[in-house]
Amino acid sequence: MFTREELLNALRSGTINVTFTKKDGTDRNMRCTLLEDMVPTEAWPTGESNRKSSDEVIAVFDLEKDDWRSFRVDAVTSYSAE
């Protein structure tokens, strides 16, 4: 099991490939980041968000879908830094 802090540190340092189990039981592999230089300026959120903040979920920028996605920390089965 991975900690939220461990995953956030890796995401803020660069790109990672994360594998997690979705709510429907399928596995998903996502290439993602939180490194500002890798997220297009127009994709950064503006203003207040109406989403609830949760320590159980991490919102990330999916580099293949070119959009924001999220995953549950406890659903992560593996990750690797690029």
Biopython code that builds the backbone (N, CA, C, O; Angstrom):
import numpy as np
from Bio.PDB.StructureBuilder import StructureBuilder

atoms = [
    (1, "MET", "N", (0.846, -1.189, 0.000)),
    (1, "MET", "CA", (0.000, 0.000, 0.000)),
    (1, "MET", "C", (0.886, 1.245, 0.000)),
    (1, "MET", "O", (1.939, 1.279, 0.638)),
    (2, "PHE", "N", (0.447, 2.236, -0.710)),
    (2, "PHE", "CA", (1.209, 3.471, -0.853)),
    (2, "PHE", "C", (0.525, 4.584, -0.066)),
    (2, "PHE", "O", (-0.696, 4.582, 0.092)),
    (3, "THR", "N", (1.314, 5.527, 0.422)),
    (3, "THR", "CA", (0.732, 6.646, 1.151)),
    (3, "THR", "C", (0.414, 7.785, 0.189)),
    (3, "THR", "O", (1.006, 7.906, -0.883)),
    (4, "ARG", "N", (-0.522, 8.603, 0.599)),
    (4, "ARG", "CA", (-0.899, 9.785, -0.185)),
    (4, "ARG", "C", (0.324, 10.675, -0.412)),
    (4, "ARG", "O", (0.542, 11.165, -1.520)),
    (5, "GLU", "N", (1.113, 10.879, 0.633)),
    (5, "GLU", "CA", (2.286, 11.750, 0.537)),
    (5, "GLU", "C", (3.315, 11.200, -0.450)),
    (5, "GLU", "O", (3.902, 11.951, -1.229)),
    (6, "GLU", "N", (3.525, 9.895, -0.410)),
    (6, "GLU", "CA", (4.461, 9.255, -1.334)),
    (6, "GLU", "C", (4.032, 9.480, -2.784)),
    (6, "GLU", "O", (4.852, 9.833, -3.632)),
    (7, "LEU", "N", (2.763, 9.276, -3.059)),
    (7, "LEU", "CA", (2.250, 9.470, -4.412)),
    (7, "LEU", "C", (2.308, 10.936, -4.832)),
    (7, "LEU", "O", (2.696, 11.240, -5.960)),
    (8, "LEU", "N", (1.927, 11.846, -3.936)),
    (8, "LEU", "CA", (1.976, 13.273, -4.258)),
    (8, "LEU", "C", (3.404, 13.737, -4.534)),
    (8, "LEU", "O", (3.626, 14.524, -5.455)),
    (9, "ASN", "N", (4.367, 13.269, -3.758)),
    (9, "ASN", "CA", (5.770, 13.636, -3.994)),
    (9, "ASN", "C", (6.228, 13.174, -5.372)),
    (9, "ASN", "O", (6.889, 13.923, -6.091)),
    (10, "ALA", "N", (5.881, 11.949, -5.740)),
    (10, "ALA", "CA", (6.263, 11.433, -7.055)),
    (10, "ALA", "C", (5.583, 12.231, -8.166)),
    (10, "ALA", "O", (6.209, 12.543, -9.179)),
    (11, "LEU", "N", (4.312, 12.560, -7.979)),
    (11, "LEU", "CA", (3.567, 13.317, -8.987)),
    (11, "LEU", "C", (4.101, 14.736, -9.149)),
    (11, "LEU", "O", (4.125, 15.266, -10.260)),
    (12, "ARG", "N", (4.522, 15.345, -8.067)),
    (12, "ARG", "CA", (5.042, 16.718, -8.128)),
    (12, "ARG", "C", (6.468, 16.771, -8.677)),
    (12, "ARG", "O", (6.953, 17.835, -9.065)),
    (13, "SER", "N", (7.135, 15.612, -8.707)),
    (13, "SER", "CA", (8.513, 15.541, -9.196)),
    (13, "SER", "C", (8.593, 15.282, -10.696)),
    (13, "SER", "O", (9.613, 15.563, -11.325)),
    (14, "GLY", "N", (7.524, 14.750, -11.265)),
    (14, "GLY", "CA", (7.547, 14.425, -12.685)),
    (14, "GLY", "C", (6.360, 13.576, -13.081)),
    (14, "GLY", "O", (5.272, 13.695, -12.517)),
    (15, "THR", "N", (6.586, 12.719, -14.059)),
    (15, "THR", "CA", (5.538, 11.857, -14.588)),
    (15, "THR", "C", (5.626, 10.484, -13.942)),
    (15, "THR", "O", (6.715, 9.945, -13.746)),
    (16, "ILE", "N", (4.466, 9.925, -13.613)),
    (16, "ILE", "CA", (4.441, 8.551, -13.116)),
    (16, "ILE", "C", (3.412, 7.746, -13.901)),
    (16, "ILE", "O", (2.465, 8.295, -14.464)),
    (17, "ASN", "N", (3.616, 6.462, -13.925)),
    (17, "ASN", "CA", (2.616, 5.517, -14.426)),
    (17, "ASN", "C", (2.011, 4.863, -13.197)),
    (17, "ASN", "O", (2.700, 4.191, -12.429)),
    (18, "VAL", "N", (0.727, 5.067, -13.025)),
    (18, "VAL", "CA", (0.052, 4.516, -11.856)),
    (18, "VAL", "C", (-0.984, 3.488, -12.318)),
    (18, "VAL", "O", (-1.716, 3.715, -13.281)),
    (19, "THR", "N", (-1.030, 2.378, -11.627)),
    (19, "THR", "CA", (-2.032, 1.346, -11.896)),
    (19, "THR", "C", (-2.934, 1.262, -10.675)),
    (19, "THR", "O", (-2.462, 1.175, -9.542)),
    (20, "PHE", "N", (-4.232, 1.289, -10.922)),
    (20, "PHE", "CA", (-5.192, 1.240, -9.821)),
    (20, "PHE", "C", (-6.425, 0.485, -10.268)),
    (20, "PHE", "O", (-6.661, 0.298, -11.461)),
    (21, "THR", "N", (-7.203, 0.056, -9.296)),
    (21, "THR", "CA", (-8.453, -0.646, -9.561)),
    (21, "THR", "C", (-9.590, 0.355, -9.486)),
    (21, "THR", "O", (-9.786, 1.021, -8.469)),
    (22, "LYS", "N", (-10.340, 0.454, -10.579)),
    (22, "LYS", "CA", (-11.467, 1.370, -10.632)),
    (22, "LYS", "C", (-12.627, 0.821, -9.803)),
    (22, "LYS", "O", (-12.624, -0.346, -9.413)),
    (23, "LYS", "N", (-13.611, 1.669, -9.538)),
    (23, "LYS", "CA", (-14.774, 1.258, -8.750)),
    (23, "LYS", "C", (-15.501, 0.073, -9.358)),
    (23, "LYS", "O", (-16.093, -0.731, -8.638)),
    (24, "ASP", "N", (-15.460, -0.041, -10.699)),
    (24, "ASP", "CA", (-16.163, -1.147, -11.352)),
    (24, "ASP", "C", (-15.356, -2.448, -11.333)),
    (24, "ASP", "O", (-15.791, -3.464, -11.874)),
    (25, "GLY", "N", (-14.168, -2.407, -10.699)),
    (25, "GLY", "CA", (-13.353, -3.600, -10.556)),
    (25, "GLY", "C", (-12.302, -3.798, -11.633)),
    (25, "GLY", "O", (-11.476, -4.704, -11.525)),
    (26, "THR", "N", (-12.315, -2.966, -12.674)),
    (26, "THR", "CA", (-11.317, -3.087, -13.738)),
    (26, "THR", "C", (-10.043, -2.343, -13.350)),
    (26, "THR", "O", (-10.075, -1.377, -12.588)),
    (27, "ASP", "N", (-8.927, -2.812, -13.891)),
    (27, "ASP", "CA", (-7.654, -2.139, -13.647)),
    (27, "ASP", "C", (-7.428, -1.069, -14.694)),
    (27, "ASP", "O", (-7.817, -1.227, -15.851)),
    (28, "ARG", "N", (-6.803, 0.011, -14.288)),
    (28, "ARG", "CA", (-6.505, 1.125, -15.192)),
    (28, "ARG", "C", (-5.074, 1.534, -14.982)),
    (28, "ARG", "O", (-4.605, 1.626, -13.847)),
    (29, "ASN", "N", (-4.369, 1.783, -16.080)),
    (29, "ASN", "CA", (-3.015, 2.312, -16.028)),
    (29, "ASN", "C", (-3.083, 3.735, -16.569)),
    (29, "ASN", "O", (-3.633, 3.971, -17.644)),
    (30, "MET", "N", (-2.524, 4.678, -15.822)),
    (30, "MET", "CA", (-2.598, 6.074, -16.227)),
    (30, "MET", "C", (-1.219, 6.722, -16.120)),
    (30, "MET", "O", (-0.515, 6.560, -15.123)),
    (31, "ARG", "N", (-0.856, 7.448, -17.156)),
    (31, "ARG", "CA", (0.376, 8.247, -17.161)),
    (31, "ARG", "C", (-0.046, 9.656, -16.737)),
    (31, "ARG", "O", (-0.797, 10.325, -17.447)),
    (32, "CYS", "N", (0.444, 10.102, -15.571)),
    (32, "CYS", "CA", (-0.070, 11.343, -15.017)),
    (32, "CYS", "C", (1.010, 12.126, -14.281)),
    (32, "CYS", "O", (2.117, 11.635, -14.059)),
    (33, "THR", "N", (0.658, 13.363, -13.907)),
    (33, "THR", "CA", (1.599, 14.248, -13.224)),
    (33, "THR", "C", (0.851, 15.338, -12.469)),
    (33, "THR", "O", (-0.343, 15.561, -12.671)),
    (34, "LEU", "N", (1.592, 16.007, -11.592)),
    (34, "LEU", "CA", (1.157, 17.267, -10.973)),
    (34, "LEU", "C", (2.236, 18.322, -11.164)),
    (34, "LEU", "O", (2.188, 19.384, -10.543)),
    (35, "LEU", "N", (3.207, 18.033, -12.020)),
    (35, "LEU", "CA", (4.296, 18.966, -12.305)),
    (35, "LEU", "C", (3.750, 20.092, -13.185)),
    (35, "LEU", "O", (3.299, 19.853, -14.305)),
    (36, "GLU", "N", (3.796, 21.318, -12.668)),
    (36, "GLU", "CA", (3.188, 22.458, -13.359)),
    (36, "GLU", "C", (3.684, 22.633, -14.787)),
    (36, "GLU", "O", (2.905, 22.996, -15.668)),
    (37, "ASP", "N", (4.960, 22.383, -15.029)),
    (37, "ASP", "CA", (5.522, 22.572, -16.372)),
    (37, "ASP", "C", (4.934, 21.620, -17.404)),
    (37, "ASP", "O", (5.035, 21.874, -18.604)),
    (38, "MET", "N", (4.325, 20.534, -16.958)),
    (38, "MET", "CA", (3.799, 19.532, -17.890)),
    (38, "MET", "C", (2.296, 19.653, -18.118)),
    (38, "MET", "O", (1.733, 18.967, -18.971)),
    (39, "VAL", "N", (1.649, 20.530, -17.349)),
    (39, "VAL", "CA", (0.200, 20.729, -17.494)),
    (39, "VAL", "C", (-0.022, 22.008, -18.292)),
    (39, "VAL", "O", (0.467, 23.070, -17.906)),
    (40, "PRO", "N", (-0.759, 21.918, -19.409)),
    (40, "PRO", "CA", (-1.018, 23.125, -20.200)),
    (40, "PRO", "C", (-1.680, 24.214, -19.352)),
    (40, "PRO", "O", (-2.535, 23.929, -18.513)),
    (41, "THR", "N", (-1.278, 25.443, -19.582)),
    (41, "THR", "CA", (-1.803, 26.581, -18.815)),
    (41, "THR", "C", (-3.326, 26.623, -18.820)),
    (41, "THR", "O", (-3.947, 26.885, -17.790)),
    (42, "GLU", "N", (-3.925, 26.366, -19.972)),
    (42, "GLU", "CA", (-5.386, 26.432, -20.072)),
    (42, "GLU", "C", (-6.081, 25.314, -19.299)),
    (42, "GLU", "O", (-7.291, 25.374, -19.079)),
    (43, "ALA", "N", (-5.333, 24.303, -18.888)),
    (43, "ALA", "CA", (-5.933, 23.185, -18.140)),
    (43, "ALA", "C", (-5.939, 23.421, -16.633)),
    (43, "ALA", "O", (-6.629, 22.708, -15.904)),
    (44, "TRP", "N", (-5.186, 24.404, -16.155)),
    (44, "TRP", "CA", (-5.165, 24.644, -14.714)),
    (44, "TRP", "C", (-6.506, 25.204, -14.259)),
    (44, "TRP", "O", (-7.082, 26.066, -14.922)),
    (45, "PRO", "N", (-6.997, 24.717, -13.138)),
    (45, "PRO", "CA", (-8.296, 25.187, -12.632)),
    (45, "PRO", "C", (-8.255, 26.678, -12.315)),
    (45, "PRO", "O", (-7.233, 27.220, -11.895)),
    (46, "THR", "N", (-9.386, 27.313, -12.527)),
    (46, "THR", "CA", (-9.511, 28.731, -12.190)),
    (46, "THR", "C", (-10.645, 28.889, -11.191)),
    (46, "THR", "O", (-11.697, 28.264, -11.330)),
    (47, "GLY", "N", (-10.433, 29.705, -10.206)),
    (47, "GLY", "CA", (-11.488, 29.970, -9.234)),
    (47, "GLY", "C", (-11.717, 28.827, -8.271)),
    (47, "GLY", "O", (-10.901, 27.914, -8.144)),
    (48, "GLU", "N", (-12.829, 28.901, -7.609)),
    (48, "GLU", "CA", (-13.203, 27.913, -6.600)),
    (48, "GLU", "C", (-13.753, 26.654, -7.253)),
    (48, "GLU", "O", (-14.410, 26.711, -8.292)),
    (49, "SER", "N", (-13.479, 25.540, -6.637)),
    (49, "SER", "CA", (-14.032, 24.277, -7.103)),
    (49, "SER", "C", (-15.223, 23.908, -6.231)),
    (49, "SER", "O", (-15.233, 24.178, -5.030)),
    (50, "ASN", "N", (-16.222, 23.291, -6.844)),
    (50, "ASN", "CA", (-17.379, 22.860, -6.058)),
    (50, "ASN", "C", (-17.234, 21.401, -5.626)),
    (50, "ASN", "O", (-18.156, 20.829, -5.044)),
    (51, "ARG", "N", (-16.069, 20.797, -5.913)),
    (51, "ARG", "CA", (-15.819, 19.415, -5.507)),
    (51, "ARG", "C", (-15.338, 19.365, -4.068)),
    (51, "ARG", "O", (-14.637, 20.256, -3.589)),
    (52, "LYS", "N", (-15.736, 18.301, -3.398)),
    (52, "LYS", "CA", (-15.275, 18.101, -2.032)),
    (52, "LYS", "C", (-13.814, 17.672, -2.056)),
    (52, "LYS", "O", (-13.397, 16.922, -2.939)),
    (53, "SER", "N", (-13.054, 18.138, -1.108)),
    (53, "SER", "CA", (-11.669, 17.704, -0.985)),
    (53, "SER", "C", (-11.648, 16.451, -0.120)),
    (53, "SER", "O", (-12.400, 16.330, 0.847)),
    (54, "SER", "N", (-10.770, 15.518, -0.490)),
    (54, "SER", "CA", (-10.713, 14.258, 0.236)),
    (54, "SER", "C", (-9.273, 13.785, 0.338)),
    (54, "SER", "O", (-8.507, 13.881, -0.621)),
    (55, "ASP", "N", (-8.914, 13.281, 1.492)),
    (55, "ASP", "CA", (-7.588, 12.707, 1.668)),
    (55, "ASP", "C", (-7.483, 11.333, 1.020)),
    (55, "ASP", "O", (-6.387, 10.784, 0.904)),
    (56, "GLU", "N", (-8.597, 10.781, 0.602)),
    (56, "GLU", "CA", (-8.618, 9.442, 0.020)),
    (56, "GLU", "C", (-8.447, 9.453, -1.496)),
    (56, "GLU", "O", (-8.184, 8.411, -2.097)),
    (57, "VAL", "N", (-8.595, 10.633, -2.123)),
    (57, "VAL", "CA", (-8.564, 10.746, -3.580)),
    (57, "VAL", "C", (-7.507, 11.767, -3.991)),
    (57, "VAL", "O", (-7.322, 12.789, -3.331)),
    (58, "ILE", "N", (-6.811, 11.469, -5.101)),
    (58, "ILE", "CA", (-5.837, 12.413, -5.654)),
    (58, "ILE", "C", (-6.277, 12.781, -7.064)),
    (58, "ILE", "O", (-6.494, 11.903, -7.899)),
    (59, "ALA", "N", (-6.409, 14.072, -7.331)),
    (59, "ALA", "CA", (-6.699, 14.557, -8.676)),
    (59, "ALA", "C", (-5.368, 14.783, -9.379)),
    (59, "ALA", "O", (-4.464, 15.404, -8.821)),
    (60, "VAL", "N", (-5.250, 14.279, -10.603)),
    (60, "VAL", "CA", (-4.010, 14.360, -11.371)),
    (60, "VAL", "C", (-4.320, 14.770, -12.804)),
    (60, "VAL", "O", (-5.463, 14.695, -13.255)),
    (61, "PHE", "N", (-3.273, 15.208, -13.512)),
    (61, "PHE", "CA", (-3.448, 15.504, -14.926)),
    (61, "PHE", "C", (-3.036, 14.280, -15.720)),
    (61, "PHE", "O", (-1.876, 13.870, -15.682)),
    (62, "ASP", "N", (-3.984, 13.693, -16.440)),
    (62, "ASP", "CA", (-3.756, 12.509, -17.267)),
    (62, "ASP", "C", (-3.133, 12.979, -18.581)),
    (62, "ASP", "O", (-3.779, 13.671, -19.368)),
    (63, "LEU", "N", (-1.883, 12.601, -18.809)),
    (63, "LEU", "CA", (-1.150, 13.083, -19.977)),
    (63, "LEU", "C", (-1.617, 12.443, -21.280)),
    (63, "LEU", "O", (-1.369, 12.999, -22.350)),
    (64, "GLU", "N", (-2.274, 11.313, -21.223)),
    (64, "GLU", "CA", (-2.780, 10.678, -22.439)),
    (64, "GLU", "C", (-4.165, 11.194, -22.824)),
    (64, "GLU", "O", (-4.472, 11.328, -24.008)),
    (65, "LYS", "N", (-4.997, 11.483, -21.831)),
    (65, "LYS", "CA", (-6.336, 12.017, -22.105)),
    (65, "LYS", "C", (-6.325, 13.545, -22.142)),
    (65, "LYS", "O", (-7.307, 14.168, -22.545)),
    (66, "ASP", "N", (-5.204, 14.148, -21.716)),
    (66, "ASP", "CA", (-5.046, 15.600, -21.712)),
    (66, "ASP", "C", (-6.163, 16.280, -20.912)),
    (66, "ASP", "O", (-6.753, 17.273, -21.339)),
    (67, "ASP", "N", (-6.427, 15.704, -19.734)),
    (67, "ASP", "CA", (-7.492, 16.230, -18.885)),
    (67, "ASP", "C", (-7.261, 15.753, -17.452)),
    (67, "ASP", "O", (-6.425, 14.885, -17.198)),
    (68, "TRP", "N", (-8.004, 16.327, -16.537)),
    (68, "TRP", "CA", (-7.896, 15.960, -15.127)),
    (68, "TRP", "C", (-8.688, 14.700, -14.849)),
    (68, "TRP", "O", (-9.805, 14.534, -15.338)),
    (69, "ARG", "N", (-8.097, 13.808, -14.057)),
    (69, "ARG", "CA", (-8.724, 12.576, -13.612)),
    (69, "ARG", "C", (-8.368, 12.391, -12.146)),
    (69, "ARG", "O", (-7.547, 13.133, -11.607)),
    (70, "SER", "N", (-8.975, 11.415, -11.504)),
    (70, "SER", "CA", (-8.632, 11.155, -10.106)),
    (70, "SER", "C", (-8.664, 9.660, -9.836)),
    (70, "SER", "O", (-9.248, 8.879, -10.587)),
    (71, "PHE", "N", (-8.018, 9.289, -8.742)),
    (71, "PHE", "CA", (-8.035, 7.896, -8.300)),
    (71, "PHE", "C", (-7.972, 7.863, -6.788)),
    (71, "PHE", "O", (-7.494, 8.798, -6.147)),
    (72, "ARG", "N", (-8.460, 6.780, -6.237)),
    (72, "ARG", "CA", (-8.422, 6.580, -4.791)),
    (72, "ARG", "C", (-7.047, 6.051, -4.412)),
    (72, "ARG", "O", (-6.520, 5.155, -5.071)),
    (73, "VAL", "N", (-6.472, 6.597, -3.366)),
    (73, "VAL", "CA", (-5.148, 6.181, -2.905)),
    (73, "VAL", "C", (-5.154, 4.700, -2.545)),
    (73, "VAL", "O", (-4.203, 3.988, -2.867)),
    (74, "ASP", "N", (-6.197, 4.229, -1.890)),
    (74, "ASP", "CA", (-6.234, 2.831, -1.472)),
    (74, "ASP", "C", (-6.482, 1.854, -2.627)),
    (74, "ASP", "O", (-6.429, 0.640, -2.428)),
    (75, "ALA", "N", (-6.752, 2.370, -3.827)),
    (75, "ALA", "CA", (-6.973, 1.513, -5.000)),
    (75, "ALA", "C", (-5.697, 1.326, -5.829)),
    (75, "ALA", "O", (-5.680, 0.532, -6.770)),
    (76, "VAL", "N", (-4.628, 2.057, -5.482)),
    (76, "VAL", "CA", (-3.382, 1.968, -6.247)),
    (76, "VAL", "C", (-2.710, 0.622, -5.974)),
    (76, "VAL", "O", (-2.484, 0.243, -4.825)),
    (77, "THR", "N", (-2.396, -0.088, -7.061)),
    (77, "THR", "CA", (-1.729, -1.374, -6.929)),
    (77, "THR", "C", (-0.237, -1.257, -7.222)),
    (77, "THR", "O", (0.563, -2.045, -6.718)),
    (78, "SER", "N", (0.138, -0.260, -8.049)),
    (78, "SER", "CA", (1.555, -0.020, -8.318)),
    (78, "SER", "C", (1.728, 1.348, -8.981)),
    (78, "SER", "O", (0.785, 1.922, -9.526)),
    (79, "TYR", "N", (2.959, 1.847, -8.915)),
    (79, "TYR", "CA", (3.309, 3.045, -9.670)),
    (79, "TYR", "C", (4.799, 3.029, -9.931)),
    (79, "TYR", "O", (5.570, 2.412, -9.196)),
    (80, "SER", "N", (5.194, 3.721, -10.993)),
    (80, "SER", "CA", (6.610, 3.857, -11.301)),
    (80, "SER", "C", (6.847, 5.231, -11.905)),
    (80, "SER", "O", (6.037, 5.734, -12.683)),
    (81, "ALA", "N", (7.962, 5.822, -11.535)),
    (81, "ALA", "CA", (8.345, 7.116, -12.077)),
    (81, "ALA", "C", (8.995, 6.922, -13.438)),
    (81, "ALA", "O", (9.681, 5.928, -13.678)),
    (82, "GLU", "N", (8.772, 7.880, -14.321)),
    (82, "GLU", "CA", (9.392, 7.817, -15.636)),
    (82, "GLU", "C", (10.759, 8.452, -15.600)),
    (82, "GLU", "O", (11.446, 8.496, -16.620)),
]
sb = StructureBuilder()
sb.init_structure("model")
sb.init_model(0)
sb.init_chain("A")
sb.init_seg("    ")
for serial, (resi, resn, name, xyz) in enumerate(atoms, 1):
    if name == "N":
        sb.init_residue(resn, " ", resi, " ")
    sb.init_atom(name, np.array(xyz, "f"), 0.0, 1.0, " ", f" {name:<3s}", serial, name[0])
structure = sb.get_structure()
